[in-house]
């Protein structure tokens, strides 16, 4: 079960990643950014860890935000191609 601190951290990372993806790809909105960031966290983790790409970032929170943002950008790009 999630602890309150862990849940807040996940939501924060998702929101920041979604917001950064909206800056890169356009679009926005609080709920949309949060959902995009949370889905992007999963996709980004699959991409980075699946391909074994090392990130030279030593801060775990910043690394999570970068990975989630990569995933969120991919999610937005795929959604635009499909739509």
PDB file of N, CA, C and O in Angstrom:
ATOM      1  N   UNK A   1       0.841  -1.178   0.000  1.00  0.00           N
ATOM      2  CA  UNK A   1       0.000   0.000   0.000  1.00  0.00           C
ATOM      3  C   UNK A   1       0.885   1.240   0.000  1.00  0.00           C
ATOM      4  O   UNK A   1       1.936   1.270   0.640  1.00  0.00           O
ATOM      5  N   UNK A   2       0.443   2.261  -0.728  1.00  0.00           N
ATOM      6  CA  UNK A   2       1.203   3.506  -0.797  1.00  0.00           C
ATOM      7  C   UNK A   2       1.156   4.257   0.521  1.00  0.00           C
ATOM      8  O   UNK A   2       0.116   4.311   1.177  1.00  0.00           O
ATOM      9  N   UNK A   3       2.263   4.825   0.897  1.00  0.00           N
ATOM     10  CA  UNK A   3       2.272   5.768   1.999  1.00  0.00           C
ATOM     11  C   UNK A   3       1.897   7.122   1.424  1.00  0.00           C
ATOM     12  O   UNK A   3       2.041   7.339   0.221  1.00  0.00           O
ATOM     13  N   UNK A   4       1.424   8.028   2.250  1.00  0.00           N
ATOM     14  CA  UNK A   4       0.991   9.341   1.787  1.00  0.00           C
ATOM     15  C   UNK A   4       2.132  10.075   1.088  1.00  0.00           C
ATOM     16  O   UNK A   4       1.921  10.728   0.066  1.00  0.00           O
ATOM     17  N   UNK A   5       3.332   9.967   1.635  1.00  0.00           N
ATOM     18  CA  UNK A   5       4.484  10.648   1.045  1.00  0.00           C
ATOM     19  C   UNK A   5       4.788  10.102  -0.347  1.00  0.00           C
ATOM     20  O   UNK A   5       5.081  10.871  -1.262  1.00  0.00           O
ATOM     21  N   UNK A   6       4.721   8.796  -0.512  1.00  0.00           N
ATOM     22  CA  UNK A   6       4.983   8.176  -1.815  1.00  0.00           C
ATOM     23  C   UNK A   6       3.939   8.588  -2.838  1.00  0.00           C
ATOM     24  O   UNK A   6       4.279   8.877  -3.985  1.00  0.00           O
ATOM     25  N   UNK A   7       2.678   8.620  -2.441  1.00  0.00           N
ATOM     26  CA  UNK A   7       1.608   9.009  -3.347  1.00  0.00           C
ATOM     27  C   UNK A   7       1.767  10.464  -3.775  1.00  0.00           C
ATOM     28  O   UNK A   7       1.577  10.792  -4.946  1.00  0.00           O
ATOM     29  N   UNK A   8       2.111  11.327  -2.842  1.00  0.00           N
ATOM     30  CA  UNK A   8       2.324  12.742  -3.175  1.00  0.00           C
ATOM     31  C   UNK A   8       3.501  12.888  -4.128  1.00  0.00           C
ATOM     32  O   UNK A   8       3.447  13.699  -5.053  1.00  0.00           O
ATOM     33  N   UNK A   9       4.562  12.117  -3.917  1.00  0.00           N
ATOM     34  CA  UNK A   9       5.725  12.174  -4.799  1.00  0.00           C
ATOM     35  C   UNK A   9       5.367  11.712  -6.204  1.00  0.00           C
ATOM     36  O   UNK A   9       5.775  12.335  -7.184  1.00  0.00           O
ATOM     37  N   UNK A  10       4.615  10.630  -6.310  1.00  0.00           N
ATOM     38  CA  UNK A  10       4.199  10.122  -7.621  1.00  0.00           C
ATOM     39  C   UNK A  10       3.337  11.156  -8.338  1.00  0.00           C
ATOM     40  O   UNK A  10       3.532  11.408  -9.527  1.00  0.00           O
ATOM     41  N   UNK A  11       2.393  11.753  -7.626  1.00  0.00           N
ATOM     42  CA  UNK A  11       1.538  12.772  -8.239  1.00  0.00           C
ATOM     43  C   UNK A  11       2.347  14.001  -8.648  1.00  0.00           C
ATOM     44  O   UNK A  11       2.095  14.585  -9.702  1.00  0.00           O
ATOM     45  N   UNK A  12       3.314  14.397  -7.825  1.00  0.00           N
ATOM     46  CA  UNK A  12       4.160  15.547  -8.153  1.00  0.00           C
ATOM     47  C   UNK A  12       4.987  15.273  -9.402  1.00  0.00           C
ATOM     48  O   UNK A  12       5.056  16.111 -10.301  1.00  0.00           O
ATOM     49  N   UNK A  13       5.611  14.104  -9.459  1.00  0.00           N
ATOM     50  CA  UNK A  13       6.419  13.749 -10.633  1.00  0.00           C
ATOM     51  C   UNK A  13       5.549  13.704 -11.878  1.00  0.00           C
ATOM     52  O   UNK A  13       5.943  14.211 -12.928  1.00  0.00           O
ATOM     53  N   UNK A  14       4.367  13.100 -11.774  1.00  0.00           N
ATOM     54  CA  UNK A  14       3.458  13.034 -12.911  1.00  0.00           C
ATOM     55  C   UNK A  14       3.013  14.404 -13.383  1.00  0.00           C
ATOM     56  O   UNK A  14       2.950  14.661 -14.586  1.00  0.00           O
ATOM     57  N   UNK A  15       2.706  15.285 -12.445  1.00  0.00           N
ATOM     58  CA  UNK A  15       2.270  16.632 -12.807  1.00  0.00           C
ATOM     59  C   UNK A  15       3.386  17.422 -13.478  1.00  0.00           C
ATOM     60  O   UNK A  15       3.161  18.083 -14.491  1.00  0.00           O
ATOM     61  N   UNK A  16       4.584  17.354 -12.918  1.00  0.00           N
ATOM     62  CA  UNK A  16       5.719  18.077 -13.507  1.00  0.00           C
ATOM     63  C   UNK A  16       6.061  17.507 -14.881  1.00  0.00           C
ATOM     64  O   UNK A  16       6.312  18.262 -15.820  1.00  0.00           O
ATOM     65  N   UNK A  17       6.071  16.191 -15.003  1.00  0.00           N
ATOM     66  CA  UNK A  17       6.384  15.561 -16.293  1.00  0.00           C
ATOM     67  C   UNK A  17       5.333  15.913 -17.338  1.00  0.00           C
ATOM     68  O   UNK A  17       5.677  16.213 -18.481  1.00  0.00           O
ATOM     69  N   UNK A  18       4.064  15.881 -16.965  1.00  0.00           N
ATOM     70  CA  UNK A  18       2.991  16.254 -17.886  1.00  0.00           C
ATOM     71  C   UNK A  18       3.081  17.702 -18.291  1.00  0.00           C
ATOM     72  O   UNK A  18       2.848  18.041 -19.451  1.00  0.00           O
ATOM     73  N   UNK A  19       3.420  18.569 -17.338  1.00  0.00           N
ATOM     74  CA  UNK A  19       3.561  19.992 -17.635  1.00  0.00           C
ATOM     75  C   UNK A  19       4.728  20.221 -18.594  1.00  0.00           C
ATOM     76  O   UNK A  19       4.607  20.992 -19.546  1.00  0.00           O
ATOM     77  N   UNK A  20       5.859  19.552 -18.346  1.00  0.00           N
ATOM     78  CA  UNK A  20       7.005  19.692 -19.248  1.00  0.00           C
ATOM     79  C   UNK A  20       6.675  19.161 -20.642  1.00  0.00           C
ATOM     80  O   UNK A  20       7.072  19.753 -21.645  1.00  0.00           O
ATOM     81  N   UNK A  21       5.955  18.054 -20.702  1.00  0.00           N
ATOM     82  CA  UNK A  21       5.557  17.502 -22.005  1.00  0.00           C
ATOM     83  C   UNK A  21       4.626  18.467 -22.729  1.00  0.00           C
ATOM     84  O   UNK A  21       4.702  18.599 -23.951  1.00  0.00           O
ATOM     85  N   UNK A  22       3.744  19.146 -21.985  1.00  0.00           N
ATOM     86  CA  UNK A  22       2.848  20.110 -22.627  1.00  0.00           C
ATOM     87  C   UNK A  22       3.628  21.319 -23.136  1.00  0.00           C
ATOM     88  O   UNK A  22       3.247  21.917 -24.143  1.00  0.00           O
ATOM     89  N   UNK A  23       4.709  21.686 -22.460  1.00  0.00           N
ATOM     90  CA  UNK A  23       5.558  22.773 -22.960  1.00  0.00           C
ATOM     91  C   UNK A  23       6.268  22.350 -24.244  1.00  0.00           C
ATOM     92  O   UNK A  23       6.420  23.150 -25.168  1.00  0.00           O
ATOM     93  N   UNK A  24       6.699  21.104 -24.296  1.00  0.00           N
ATOM     94  CA  UNK A  24       7.427  20.598 -25.460  1.00  0.00           C
ATOM     95  C   UNK A  24       6.483  20.348 -26.629  1.00  0.00           C
ATOM     96  O   UNK A  24       6.781  20.725 -27.763  1.00  0.00           O
ATOM     97  N   UNK A  25       5.348  19.715 -26.355  1.00  0.00           N
ATOM     98  CA  UNK A  25       4.446  19.269 -27.413  1.00  0.00           C
ATOM     99  C   UNK A  25       3.228  20.171 -27.617  1.00  0.00           C
ATOM    100  O   UNK A  25       2.523  20.029 -28.616  1.00  0.00           O
ATOM    101  N   UNK A  26       2.973  21.082 -26.705  1.00  0.00           N
ATOM    102  CA  UNK A  26       1.774  21.915 -26.776  1.00  0.00           C
ATOM    103  C   UNK A  26       0.625  21.238 -26.049  1.00  0.00           C
ATOM    104  O   UNK A  26       0.688  20.051 -25.731  1.00  0.00           O
ATOM    105  N   UNK A  27      -0.421  22.003 -25.791  1.00  0.00           N
ATOM    106  CA  UNK A  27      -1.565  21.473 -25.051  1.00  0.00           C
ATOM    107  C   UNK A  27      -1.439  21.831 -23.590  1.00  0.00           C
ATOM    108  O   UNK A  27      -0.574  22.620 -23.210  1.00  0.00           O
ATOM    109  N   UNK A  28      -2.278  21.268 -22.787  1.00  0.00           N
ATOM    110  CA  UNK A  28      -2.156  21.536 -21.366  1.00  0.00           C
ATOM    111  C   UNK A  28      -3.450  21.340 -20.614  1.00  0.00           C
ATOM    112  O   UNK A  28      -4.408  20.753 -21.117  1.00  0.00           O
ATOM    113  N   UNK A  29      -3.453  21.837 -19.422  1.00  0.00           N
ATOM    114  CA  UNK A  29      -4.555  21.659 -18.497  1.00  0.00           C
ATOM    115  C   UNK A  29      -4.087  20.785 -17.356  1.00  0.00           C
ATOM    116  O   UNK A  29      -3.369  19.809 -17.574  1.00  0.00           O
ATOM    117  N   UNK A  30      -4.479  21.119 -16.154  1.00  0.00           N
ATOM    118  CA  UNK A  30      -3.980  20.449 -14.956  1.00  0.00           C
ATOM    119  C   UNK A  30      -4.249  18.942 -14.979  1.00  0.00           C
ATOM    120  O   UNK A  30      -3.330  18.143 -14.799  1.00  0.00           O
ATOM    121  N   UNK A  31      -5.496  18.559 -15.198  1.00  0.00           N
ATOM    122  CA  UNK A  31      -5.842  17.132 -15.177  1.00  0.00           C
ATOM    123  C   UNK A  31      -5.168  16.403 -16.344  1.00  0.00           C
ATOM    124  O   UNK A  31      -4.655  15.295 -16.182  1.00  0.00           O
ATOM    125  N   UNK A  32      -5.176  17.030 -17.507  1.00  0.00           N
ATOM    126  CA  UNK A  32      -4.546  16.412 -18.680  1.00  0.00           C
ATOM    127  C   UNK A  32      -3.050  16.229 -18.453  1.00  0.00           C
ATOM    128  O   UNK A  32      -2.496  15.182 -18.789  1.00  0.00           O
ATOM    129  N   UNK A  33      -2.391  17.241 -17.885  1.00  0.00           N
ATOM    130  CA  UNK A  33      -0.961  17.139 -17.597  1.00  0.00           C
ATOM    131  C   UNK A  33      -0.685  16.016 -16.600  1.00  0.00           C
ATOM    132  O   UNK A  33       0.267  15.254 -16.766  1.00  0.00           O
ATOM    133  N   UNK A  34      -1.513  15.917 -15.571  1.00  0.00           N
ATOM    134  CA  UNK A  34      -1.318  14.890 -14.557  1.00  0.00           C
ATOM    135  C   UNK A  34      -1.479  13.492 -15.148  1.00  0.00           C
ATOM    136  O   UNK A  34      -0.648  12.615 -14.914  1.00  0.00           O
ATOM    137  N   UNK A  35      -2.534  13.290 -15.901  1.00  0.00           N
ATOM    138  CA  UNK A  35      -2.774  11.973 -16.509  1.00  0.00           C
ATOM    139  C   UNK A  35      -1.668  11.634 -17.504  1.00  0.00           C
ATOM    140  O   UNK A  35      -1.156  10.515 -17.514  1.00  0.00           O
ATOM    141  N   UNK A  36      -1.303  12.605 -18.338  1.00  0.00           N
ATOM    142  CA  UNK A  36      -0.228  12.374 -19.311  1.00  0.00           C
ATOM    143  C   UNK A  36       1.081  12.045 -18.602  1.00  0.00           C
ATOM    144  O   UNK A  36       1.812  11.151 -19.028  1.00  0.00           O
ATOM    145  N   UNK A  37       1.373  12.755 -17.539  1.00  0.00           N
ATOM    146  CA  UNK A  37       2.604  12.506 -16.790  1.00  0.00           C
ATOM    147  C   UNK A  37       2.622  11.143 -16.118  1.00  0.00           C
ATOM    148  O   UNK A  37       3.653  10.471 -16.103  1.00  0.00           O
ATOM    149  N   UNK A  38       1.484  10.729 -15.560  1.00  0.00           N
ATOM    150  CA  UNK A  38       1.434   9.426 -14.895  1.00  0.00           C
ATOM    151  C   UNK A  38       1.565   8.289 -15.900  1.00  0.00           C
ATOM    152  O   UNK A  38       2.279   7.317 -15.651  1.00  0.00           O
ATOM    153  N   UNK A  39       0.880   8.405 -17.033  1.00  0.00           N
ATOM    154  CA  UNK A  39       1.029   7.396 -18.084  1.00  0.00           C
ATOM    155  C   UNK A  39       2.450   7.452 -18.642  1.00  0.00           C
ATOM    156  O   UNK A  39       3.063   6.422 -18.921  1.00  0.00           O
ATOM    157  N   UNK A  40       2.958   8.668 -18.799  1.00  0.00           N
ATOM    158  CA  UNK A  40       4.317   8.850 -19.301  1.00  0.00           C
ATOM    159  C   UNK A  40       5.366   8.242 -18.390  1.00  0.00           C
ATOM    160  O   UNK A  40       6.398   7.769 -18.868  1.00  0.00           O
ATOM    161  N   UNK A  41       5.124   8.245 -17.090  1.00  0.00           N
ATOM    162  CA  UNK A  41       6.068   7.636 -16.149  1.00  0.00           C
ATOM    163  C   UNK A  41       6.199   6.142 -16.431  1.00  0.00           C
ATOM    164  O   UNK A  41       7.300   5.592 -16.414  1.00  0.00           O
ATOM    165  N   UNK A  42       5.086   5.506 -16.685  1.00  0.00           N
ATOM    166  CA  UNK A  42       5.105   4.075 -17.001  1.00  0.00           C
ATOM    167  C   UNK A  42       5.808   3.828 -18.337  1.00  0.00           C
ATOM    168  O   UNK A  42       6.683   2.968 -18.433  1.00  0.00           O
ATOM    169  N   UNK A  43       5.421   4.585 -19.364  1.00  0.00           N
ATOM    170  CA  UNK A  43       5.997   4.410 -20.699  1.00  0.00           C
ATOM    171  C   UNK A  43       7.489   4.753 -20.692  1.00  0.00           C
ATOM    172  O   UNK A  43       8.300   4.026 -21.265  1.00  0.00           O
ATOM    173  N   UNK A  44       7.840   5.850 -20.050  1.00  0.00           N
ATOM    174  CA  UNK A  44       9.243   6.252 -19.983  1.00  0.00           C
ATOM    175  C   UNK A  44      10.099   5.223 -19.276  1.00  0.00           C
ATOM    176  O   UNK A  44      11.227   4.952 -19.687  1.00  0.00           O
ATOM    177  N   UNK A  45       9.558   4.649 -18.209  1.00  0.00           N
ATOM    178  CA  UNK A  45      10.286   3.609 -17.491  1.00  0.00           C
ATOM    179  C   UNK A  45      10.503   2.385 -18.379  1.00  0.00           C
ATOM    180  O   UNK A  45      11.582   1.792 -18.370  1.00  0.00           O
ATOM    181  N   UNK A  46       9.484   2.010 -19.140  1.00  0.00           N
ATOM    182  CA  UNK A  46       9.635   0.893 -20.071  1.00  0.00           C
ATOM    183  C   UNK A  46      10.701   1.192 -21.123  1.00  0.00           C
ATOM    184  O   UNK A  46      11.518   0.331 -21.450  1.00  0.00           O
ATOM    185  N   UNK A  47      10.687   2.412 -21.649  1.00  0.00           N
ATOM    186  CA  UNK A  47      11.643   2.785 -22.690  1.00  0.00           C
ATOM    187  C   UNK A  47      13.070   2.803 -22.140  1.00  0.00           C
ATOM    188  O   UNK A  47      13.963   2.162 -22.694  1.00  0.00           O
ATOM    189  N   UNK A  48      13.275   3.536 -21.054  1.00  0.00           N
ATOM    190  CA  UNK A  48      14.632   3.721 -20.523  1.00  0.00           C
ATOM    191  C   UNK A  48      15.188   2.421 -19.957  1.00  0.00           C
ATOM    192  O   UNK A  48      16.322   2.051 -20.259  1.00  0.00           O
ATOM    193  N   UNK A  49      14.405   1.729 -19.145  1.00  0.00           N
ATOM    194  CA  UNK A  49      14.913   0.500 -18.533  1.00  0.00           C
ATOM    195  C   UNK A  49      14.882  -0.671 -19.520  1.00  0.00           C
ATOM    196  O   UNK A  49      15.723  -1.568 -19.453  1.00  0.00           O
ATOM    197  N   UNK A  50      13.918  -0.657 -20.426  1.00  0.00           N
ATOM    198  CA  UNK A  50      13.817  -1.727 -21.417  1.00  0.00           C
ATOM    199  C   UNK A  50      14.988  -1.745 -22.384  1.00  0.00           C
ATOM    200  O   UNK A  50      15.467  -2.810 -22.772  1.00  0.00           O
ATOM    201  N   UNK A  51      15.447  -0.559 -22.772  1.00  0.00           N
ATOM    202  CA  UNK A  51      16.589  -0.466 -23.682  1.00  0.00           C
ATOM    203  C   UNK A  51      17.909  -0.333 -22.942  1.00  0.00           C
ATOM    204  O   UNK A  51      18.971  -0.289 -23.565  1.00  0.00           O
ATOM    205  N   UNK A  52      17.849  -0.269 -21.616  1.00  0.00           N
ATOM    206  CA  UNK A  52      19.067  -0.187 -20.811  1.00  0.00           C
ATOM    207  C   UNK A  52      19.828   1.103 -21.006  1.00  0.00           C
ATOM    208  O   UNK A  52      21.059   1.108 -20.990  1.00  0.00           O
ATOM    209  N   UNK A  53      19.106   2.203 -21.191  1.00  0.00           N
ATOM    210  CA  UNK A  53      19.742   3.504 -21.399  1.00  0.00           C
ATOM    211  C   UNK A  53      20.147   4.082 -20.044  1.00  0.00           C
ATOM    212  O   UNK A  53      19.286   4.338 -19.202  1.00  0.00           O
ATOM    213  N   UNK A  54      21.433   4.289 -19.826  1.00  0.00           N
ATOM    214  CA  UNK A  54      21.853   4.877 -18.549  1.00  0.00           C
ATOM    215  C   UNK A  54      21.666   6.397 -18.566  1.00  0.00           C
ATOM    216  O   UNK A  54      22.016   7.062 -19.541  1.00  0.00           O
ATOM    217  N   UNK A  55      21.120   6.928 -17.498  1.00  0.00           N
ATOM    218  CA  UNK A  55      20.979   8.373 -17.378  1.00  0.00           C
ATOM    219  C   UNK A  55      22.023   8.881 -16.390  1.00  0.00           C
ATOM    220  O   UNK A  55      22.099   8.386 -15.265  1.00  0.00           O
ATOM    221  N   UNK A  56      22.824   9.857 -16.792  1.00  0.00           N
ATOM    222  CA  UNK A  56      23.861  10.366 -15.883  1.00  0.00           C
ATOM    223  C   UNK A  56      23.306  11.389 -14.897  1.00  0.00           C
ATOM    224  O   UNK A  56      23.881  12.461 -14.714  1.00  0.00           O
ATOM    225  N   UNK A  57      22.195  11.051 -14.271  1.00  0.00           N
ATOM    226  CA  UNK A  57      21.558  11.945 -13.296  1.00  0.00           C
ATOM    227  C   UNK A  57      21.596  11.234 -11.947  1.00  0.00           C
ATOM    228  O   UNK A  57      21.086  10.122 -11.807  1.00  0.00           O
ATOM    229  N   UNK A  58      22.200  11.882 -10.962  1.00  0.00           N
ATOM    230  CA  UNK A  58      22.406  11.236  -9.668  1.00  0.00           C
ATOM    231  C   UNK A  58      21.276  11.499  -8.679  1.00  0.00           C
ATOM    232  O   UNK A  58      21.177  10.815  -7.661  1.00  0.00           O
ATOM    233  N   UNK A  59      20.438  12.466  -8.963  1.00  0.00           N
ATOM    234  CA  UNK A  59      19.303  12.769  -8.090  1.00  0.00           C
ATOM    235  C   UNK A  59      18.109  11.919  -8.534  1.00  0.00           C
ATOM    236  O   UNK A  59      17.636  12.079  -9.659  1.00  0.00           O
ATOM    237  N   UNK A  60      17.614  11.026  -7.683  1.00  0.00           N
ATOM    238  CA  UNK A  60      16.533  10.120  -8.104  1.00  0.00           C
ATOM    239  C   UNK A  60      15.239  10.852  -8.496  1.00  0.00           C
ATOM    240  O   UNK A  60      14.548  10.416  -9.416  1.00  0.00           O
ATOM    241  N   UNK A  61      14.908  11.936  -7.827  1.00  0.00           N
ATOM    242  CA  UNK A  61      13.689  12.673  -8.162  1.00  0.00           C
ATOM    243  C   UNK A  61      13.800  13.305  -9.544  1.00  0.00           C
ATOM    244  O   UNK A  61      12.861  13.233 -10.335  1.00  0.00           O
ATOM    245  N   UNK A  62      14.929  13.918  -9.837  1.00  0.00           N
ATOM    246  CA  UNK A  62      15.149  14.527 -11.158  1.00  0.00           C
ATOM    247  C   UNK A  62      15.169  13.448 -12.238  1.00  0.00           C
ATOM    248  O   UNK A  62      14.621  13.647 -13.322  1.00  0.00           O
ATOM    249  N   UNK A  63      15.792  12.312 -11.950  1.00  0.00           N
ATOM    250  CA  UNK A  63      15.819  11.208 -12.919  1.00  0.00           C
ATOM    251  C   UNK A  63      14.403  10.720 -13.206  1.00  0.00           C
ATOM    252  O   UNK A  63      14.060  10.457 -14.358  1.00  0.00           O
ATOM    253  N   UNK A  64      13.581  10.598 -12.167  1.00  0.00           N
ATOM    254  CA  UNK A  64      12.184  10.180 -12.373  1.00  0.00           C
ATOM    255  C   UNK A  64      11.421  11.191 -13.222  1.00  0.00           C
ATOM    256  O   UNK A  64      10.627  10.805 -14.080  1.00  0.00           O
ATOM    257  N   UNK A  65      11.654  12.472 -12.993  1.00  0.00           N
ATOM    258  CA  UNK A  65      10.979  13.505 -13.778  1.00  0.00           C
ATOM    259  C   UNK A  65      11.412  13.441 -15.235  1.00  0.00           C
ATOM    260  O   UNK A  65      10.576  13.560 -16.130  1.00  0.00           O
ATOM    261  N   UNK A  66      12.697  13.256 -15.488  1.00  0.00           N
ATOM    262  CA  UNK A  66      13.204  13.172 -16.861  1.00  0.00           C
ATOM    263  C   UNK A  66      12.637  11.943 -17.569  1.00  0.00           C
ATOM    264  O   UNK A  66      12.180  12.035 -18.708  1.00  0.00           O
ATOM    265  N   UNK A  67      12.665  10.802 -16.900  1.00  0.00           N
ATOM    266  CA  UNK A  67      12.130   9.574 -17.492  1.00  0.00           C
ATOM    267  C   UNK A  67      10.642   9.718 -17.774  1.00  0.00           C
ATOM    268  O   UNK A  67      10.169   9.316 -18.837  1.00  0.00           O
ATOM    269  N   UNK A  68       9.904  10.287 -16.831  1.00  0.00           N
ATOM    270  CA  UNK A  68       8.469  10.480 -17.006  1.00  0.00           C
ATOM    271  C   UNK A  68       8.163  11.465 -18.125  1.00  0.00           C
ATOM    272  O   UNK A  68       7.199  11.285 -18.868  1.00  0.00           O
ATOM    273  N   UNK A  69       8.977  12.501 -18.247  1.00  0.00           N
ATOM    274  CA  UNK A  69       8.773  13.479 -19.314  1.00  0.00           C
ATOM    275  C   UNK A  69       9.025  12.846 -20.677  1.00  0.00           C
ATOM    276  O   UNK A  69       8.278  13.094 -21.623  1.00  0.00           O
ATOM    277  N   UNK A  70      10.058  12.043 -20.784  1.00  0.00           N
ATOM    278  CA  UNK A  70      10.324  11.329 -22.040  1.00  0.00           C
ATOM    279  C   UNK A  70       9.114  10.481 -22.414  1.00  0.00           C
ATOM    280  O   UNK A  70       8.649  10.507 -23.554  1.00  0.00           O
ATOM    281  N   UNK A  71       8.618   9.739 -21.449  1.00  0.00           N
ATOM    282  CA  UNK A  71       7.450   8.900 -21.697  1.00  0.00           C
ATOM    283  C   UNK A  71       6.214   9.707 -22.051  1.00  0.00           C
ATOM    284  O   UNK A  71       5.447   9.313 -22.930  1.00  0.00           O
ATOM    285  N   UNK A  72       6.010  10.841 -21.371  1.00  0.00           N
ATOM    286  CA  UNK A  72       4.839  11.673 -21.651  1.00  0.00           C
ATOM    287  C   UNK A  72       4.900  12.260 -23.056  1.00  0.00           C
ATOM    288  O   UNK A  72       3.876  12.348 -23.734  1.00  0.00           O
ATOM    289  N   UNK A  73       6.081  12.660 -23.496  1.00  0.00           N
ATOM    290  CA  UNK A  73       6.233  13.176 -24.861  1.00  0.00           C
ATOM    291  C   UNK A  73       5.909  12.080 -25.873  1.00  0.00           C
ATOM    292  O   UNK A  73       5.251  12.336 -26.881  1.00  0.00           O
ATOM    293  N   UNK A  74       6.368  10.871 -25.608  1.00  0.00           N
ATOM    294  CA  UNK A  74       6.067   9.745 -26.501  1.00  0.00           C
ATOM    295  C   UNK A  74       4.562   9.476 -26.517  1.00  0.00           C
ATOM    296  O   UNK A  74       3.988   9.243 -27.580  1.00  0.00           O
ATOM    297  N   UNK A  75       3.924   9.505 -25.354  1.00  0.00           N
ATOM    298  CA  UNK A  75       2.482   9.265 -25.271  1.00  0.00           C
ATOM    299  C   UNK A  75       1.712  10.317 -26.062  1.00  0.00           C
ATOM    300  O   UNK A  75       0.792   9.980 -26.807  1.00  0.00           O
ATOM    301  N   UNK A  76       2.079  11.587 -25.907  1.00  0.00           N
ATOM    302  CA  UNK A  76       1.391  12.667 -26.642  1.00  0.00           C
ATOM    303  C   UNK A  76       1.614  12.509 -28.142  1.00  0.00           C
ATOM    304  O   UNK A  76       0.683  12.683 -28.928  1.00  0.00           O
ATOM    305  N   UNK A  77       2.841  12.181 -28.545  1.00  0.00           N
ATOM    306  CA  UNK A  77       3.129  12.013 -29.978  1.00  0.00           C
ATOM    307  C   UNK A  77       2.318  10.867 -30.574  1.00  0.00           C
ATOM    308  O   UNK A  77       1.765  10.996 -31.666  1.00  0.00           O
ATOM    309  N   UNK A  78       2.248   9.755 -29.861  1.00  0.00           N
ATOM    310  CA  UNK A  78       1.465   8.618 -30.348  1.00  0.00           C
ATOM    311  C   UNK A  78      -0.024   8.965 -30.402  1.00  0.00           C
ATOM    312  O   UNK A  78      -0.718   8.593 -31.348  1.00  0.00           O
ATOM    313  N   UNK A  79      -0.503   9.669 -29.396  1.00  0.00           N
ATOM    314  CA  UNK A  79      -1.925  10.059 -29.375  1.00  0.00           C
ATOM    315  C   UNK A  79      -2.261  10.966 -30.558  1.00  0.00           C
ATOM    316  O   UNK A  79      -3.340  10.862 -31.142  1.00  0.00           O
ATOM    317  N   UNK A  80      -1.339  11.847 -30.902  1.00  0.00           N
ATOM    318  CA  UNK A  80      -1.587  12.735 -32.049  1.00  0.00           C
ATOM    319  C   UNK A  80      -1.539  11.980 -33.369  1.00  0.00           C
ATOM    320  O   UNK A  80      -2.280  12.311 -34.295  1.00  0.00           O
ATOM    321  N   UNK A  81      -0.690  10.983 -33.469  1.00  0.00           N
ATOM    322  CA  UNK A  81      -0.622  10.179 -34.691  1.00  0.00           C
ATOM    323  C   UNK A  81      -1.901   9.373 -34.849  1.00  0.00           C
ATOM    324  O   UNK A  81      -2.443   9.281 -35.951  1.00  0.00           O
ATOM    325  N   UNK A  82      -2.386   8.793 -33.767  1.00  0.00           N
ATOM    326  CA  UNK A  82      -3.597   7.957 -33.812  1.00  0.00           C
ATOM    327  C   UNK A  82      -4.842   8.791 -34.054  1.00  0.00           C
ATOM    328  O   UNK A  82      -5.749   8.359 -34.765  1.00  0.00           O
ATOM    329  N   UNK A  83      -4.895   9.973 -33.475  1.00  0.00           N
ATOM    330  CA  UNK A  83      -6.109  10.808 -33.572  1.00  0.00           C
ATOM    331  C   UNK A  83      -6.292  11.442 -34.894  1.00  0.00           C
ATOM    332  O   UNK A  83      -7.267  12.163 -35.103  1.00  0.00           O
TER     333      UNK A  83
END
